Amino acid sequence: MTDTPSAISPPSSAVRNRLVTAGLIVAVMGAGTLAGAWYFQLVVGLAPCPLCLEQRIPYYVGVPVALLGVLAAAGGRAGLARVALGLAGMLMALGTFLAIYHSGVEWGLWAGPTACSGAGPALQSGDLLSQLQQARVVRCDEAPWRLFGLSLAGYNAFIAAALTVVAMWGAAARD
């Protein structure tokens, strides 16, 4: 009989701890980022543009996936935990890309979607003045809030990139 561990042996405590830690960091920080976005929307009153809303999607999916990774690791299923954290990392990488894209649109580095950048709302014939008064367009190419020169999209780029690194660090855990 050999002393090599079988493929279905439970992970070491160090690997399990790393998987759990990475999953919890991604889940808690991801949920916190979503809470911050909702805070700025509902309390501060900054209406999100279409690109802001798209940036939330990787978090909506990635947080539960990271929690699945935590549960799998806690249950001794390191392989499933690695897959979940790898998927969470890819989702956070997508979030990073979306945030960088949005930041570039805000800085005028490239054009944004025509639905929320550049020209104003599309108007139909008729009472033009009342249509203009009722039109509420949240523009993707104007940052309504900045701190130290960075918009919320800019901060999201850093957060999502950091969560990508953490998730991939966890997914790379091996015995």
Secondary structure, 3 states (H helix, E strand, C coil): CCCCCCCCCCCCHHHHHHHHHHHHHHHHHHHHHHHHHHHHHHHHCCCCCHHHHHHHHHHHHHHHHHHHHHHHHHCCCHHHHHHHHHHHHHHHHHHHHHHHHHHHHHCCCCCCCCCCCCCCCCCCCCCHHHHHHHCCCCCCCCCCCEECCEEHHHHHHHHHHHHHHHHHHHHCCCC
